[in-house]
Amino acid sequence: MFPVSPIPATEPPRDCPLCPRLVAYRHACQTEFPSWWNAPVQAFGDPDAWLAIVGLAPGKHGANRTGRPFTGDASGPLLYDTLAKFGLTQGEYASKVDDGLALEGAIIINAVKCLPPENKPTPEEARTCRQFLDTQLKALPNVRVVVALGQIAHQSIVKVMGGRLPKAKFGHLNEHRMPSGHLLIDSYHCSRYNQNTGRLTPEMFEAVFARAVTLR
């Protein structure tokens, strides 16, 4: 069982050929783990959302395996538990796609749709995939607030929303009013590394969404 995108017309094909390095890595994963999703990871959440959360890219044992953003690895519990605290979920997160979890008022989209080696897309891969981020944001007319998880997601969404990076510097809890009319809030990514090193604490992460809720 794999999830279905809430905005399916905006998704790349399962065999998207645009980034040769990512295609090669996808094929290697398909050979090694044939029962996994192993394809561009689709959006997850409410198509009528007021809040869009922009992640970096699928994790190998998380979204690349399960097909749902932030599901199956260490980043998921912090993200979904935080969304639940602010009334943005229905059901409970259980680290699998058939757990019944749904988002209410929020949607998650990735800056890079396919799994990159070592979780590090190249700048060219991020640029190539930006067309899908652009299309997906435009398909979400009720989104007013965007949370970017990490600097790569920040850079991609700033460019999609017509901003200029020198005027919109990344920093945890930084806010940017974008030419598109959206309000962007930055957050450190909820990765295992950031959690384990203390770069991002649950309290810091909650502060991002507490601010977002006040701006909806």
C-alpha positions as CSV (number, residue, x, y, z in Angstrom):
1,M,0.0,0.0,0.0
2,F,1.3,3.4,-1.0
3,P,-0.2,6.8,-0.6
4,V,-1.9,8.9,-3.3
5,S,-1.1,12.5,-3.8
6,P,-3.7,15.1,-2.9
7,I,-2.6,17.1,-6.1
8,P,-1.8,14.3,-8.5
9,A,-1.7,16.4,-11.7
10,T,1.3,18.2,-10.3
11,E,3.5,15.2,-9.7
12,P,6.4,14.0,-11.8
13,P,6.1,10.5,-13.4
14,R,7.3,7.5,-11.3
15,D,10.2,7.1,-13.8
16,C,11.1,10.8,-14.0
17,P,14.2,10.9,-16.2
18,L,15.4,14.5,-15.5
19,C,18.4,14.0,-13.1
20,P,20.7,11.2,-14.3
21,R,22.5,10.7,-11.0
22,L,19.2,10.4,-9.1
23,V,17.8,8.1,-11.8
24,A,20.8,5.8,-11.4
25,Y,20.5,5.8,-7.6
26,R,16.7,5.0,-7.9
27,H,17.4,2.1,-10.2
28,A,20.0,0.8,-7.7
29,C,17.5,1.0,-4.9
30,Q,14.8,-0.7,-7.0
31,T,17.2,-3.6,-7.5
32,E,18.2,-3.8,-3.9
33,F,14.8,-3.1,-2.3
34,P,12.1,-4.0,-4.9
35,S,9.2,-3.7,-2.5
36,W,10.0,-0.1,-1.6
37,W,8.4,3.0,-3.2
38,N,11.6,4.0,-5.0
39,A,10.2,6.8,-7.0
40,P,9.6,10.6,-6.7
41,V,7.9,11.2,-3.4
42,Q,4.5,12.9,-3.8
43,A,2.9,15.6,-1.7
44,F,1.0,14.6,1.4
45,G,-1.7,16.5,3.2
46,D,-4.7,18.8,2.7
47,P,-5.2,20.2,-0.8
48,D,-7.1,23.1,0.8
49,A,-4.2,23.8,3.2
50,W,-3.4,27.3,4.5
51,L,0.1,26.0,5.5
52,A,2.7,24.4,3.2
53,I,5.8,22.7,4.7
54,V,8.7,22.4,2.3
55,G,11.1,19.6,3.0
56,L,14.5,18.8,1.5
57,A,14.2,15.4,-0.2
58,P,13.2,11.8,0.7
59,G,15.3,9.8,3.1
60,K,16.4,6.4,1.9
61,H,14.8,4.4,4.7
62,G,12.0,6.9,5.2
63,A,10.0,8.4,2.4
64,N,11.9,6.6,-0.4
65,R,10.8,3.3,1.3
66,T,7.3,4.2,2.4
67,G,6.3,6.7,-0.3
68,R,5.1,9.3,2.2
69,P,7.1,12.4,3.3
70,F,8.8,12.1,6.7
71,T,7.5,8.6,7.3
72,G,9.6,5.7,8.5
73,D,12.7,7.5,9.7
74,A,13.8,9.7,12.7
75,S,12.5,13.0,11.3
76,G,8.9,11.9,11.3
77,P,8.0,11.7,15.0
78,L,9.1,15.3,15.7
79,L,7.4,16.7,12.7
80,Y,4.1,14.9,13.0
81,D,4.0,15.2,16.8
82,T,4.5,19.0,16.5
83,L,1.8,19.3,13.8
84,A,-0.6,17.4,16.1
85,K,0.1,19.8,19.0
86,F,-1.2,22.6,16.8
87,G,-4.3,20.8,15.5
88,L,-3.0,20.1,12.1
89,T,-3.4,16.4,12.1
90,Q,-6.2,13.8,12.3
91,G,-5.3,10.3,13.6
92,E,-1.9,9.3,15.0
93,Y,1.4,8.9,13.3
94,A,2.7,5.4,13.6
95,S,5.6,5.5,11.1
96,K,3.7,3.7,8.3
97,V,1.5,4.8,5.5
98,D,-1.5,2.8,6.6
99,D,-1.6,4.4,10.1
100,G,-4.6,6.5,9.2
101,L,-2.8,9.8,9.7
102,A,-4.1,12.8,7.8
103,L,-3.2,16.5,7.8
104,E,-5.8,19.2,8.2
105,G,-4.9,22.7,7.1
106,A,-1.4,21.6,6.2
107,I,0.4,20.0,3.3
108,I,4.0,18.7,2.9
109,I,5.9,19.1,-0.4
110,N,9.6,18.4,-1.1
111,A,12.1,20.7,-2.8
112,V,13.7,17.6,-4.4
113,K,11.3,14.8,-5.2
114,C,13.8,11.9,-5.5
115,L,16.2,10.3,-3.1
116,P,19.7,11.8,-3.4
117,P,22.8,9.9,-2.4
118,E,23.9,10.8,1.1
119,N,20.8,13.0,1.4
120,K,22.6,15.7,-0.6
121,P,21.1,16.9,-3.9
122,T,23.4,18.9,-6.1
123,P,22.5,22.5,-6.9
124,E,21.6,21.4,-10.5
125,E,19.2,18.7,-9.2
126,A,17.5,21.2,-6.9
127,R,17.1,23.6,-9.8
128,T,15.8,20.9,-12.1
129,C,13.2,19.8,-9.6
130,R,12.1,23.3,-8.8
131,Q,9.5,23.2,-11.6
132,F,7.5,20.7,-9.6
133,L,7.7,22.8,-6.4
134,D,6.5,25.8,-8.4
135,T,3.6,23.8,-10.0
136,Q,2.6,22.4,-6.6
137,L,2.6,25.8,-4.8
138,K,0.4,27.2,-7.6
139,A,-2.0,24.3,-7.2
140,L,-2.6,25.3,-3.5
141,P,-4.5,28.6,-3.7
142,N,-5.3,28.7,0.0
143,V,-1.7,28.5,1.2
144,R,-0.7,31.7,3.0
145,V,2.2,30.6,5.2
146,V,5.1,28.4,4.1
147,V,7.6,26.8,6.4
148,A,11.0,25.8,4.9
149,L,12.8,23.0,6.6
150,G,16.5,23.7,6.0
151,Q,18.5,25.9,3.8
152,I,18.1,24.0,0.5
153,A,14.3,24.0,0.9
154,H,14.5,27.7,1.8
155,Q,16.5,28.6,-1.3
156,S,14.2,26.7,-3.7
157,I,11.0,28.1,-2.3
158,V,12.3,31.7,-2.2
159,K,13.1,31.4,-5.9
160,V,9.7,29.9,-6.6
161,M,7.9,32.7,-4.8
162,G,9.8,35.4,-6.7
163,G,12.2,36.4,-3.9
164,R,15.9,37.2,-3.9
165,L,18.2,35.2,-1.7
166,P,20.4,38.2,-0.6
167,K,17.3,39.8,0.8
168,A,15.8,36.6,2.3
169,K,18.6,35.1,4.4
170,F,18.0,31.7,6.0
171,G,17.9,31.4,9.7
172,H,15.8,29.6,12.3
173,L,12.6,31.5,12.9
174,N,13.5,34.1,10.2
175,E,10.4,35.5,8.5
176,H,10.2,36.8,4.9
177,R,7.3,38.5,3.1
178,M,7.6,37.2,-0.4
179,P,6.6,38.9,-3.7
180,S,4.0,36.2,-4.3
181,G,2.2,37.3,-1.1
182,H,3.2,34.3,1.0
183,L,4.8,34.6,4.3
184,L,7.9,32.3,4.7
185,I,9.2,31.1,8.0
186,D,12.5,29.3,8.2
187,S,13.3,26.3,10.4
188,Y,16.3,24.0,10.9
189,H,15.5,20.7,9.3
190,C,14.0,18.1,11.7
191,S,16.7,15.5,10.7
192,R,18.2,12.9,13.1
193,Y,21.5,14.8,13.0
194,N,20.0,18.1,14.0
195,Q,18.0,16.5,16.8
196,N,20.9,14.5,18.1
197,T,23.3,17.4,18.1
198,G,20.9,19.8,19.7
199,R,20.9,22.1,16.8
200,L,17.1,21.7,16.7
201,T,15.2,21.0,19.9
202,P,11.4,20.2,20.2
203,E,10.9,23.6,21.7
204,M,12.6,25.4,18.9
205,F,10.6,23.4,16.3
206,E,7.3,24.1,18.1
207,A,8.1,27.9,18.1
208,V,8.1,27.8,14.3
209,F,4.6,26.4,14.1
210,A,3.3,28.5,17.0
211,R,4.3,31.5,14.9
212,A,2.8,30.1,11.7
213,V,-0.6,29.5,13.5
214,T,-0.7,33.2,14.5
215,L,-0.2,34.2,10.9
216,R,-2.8,32.0,9.2
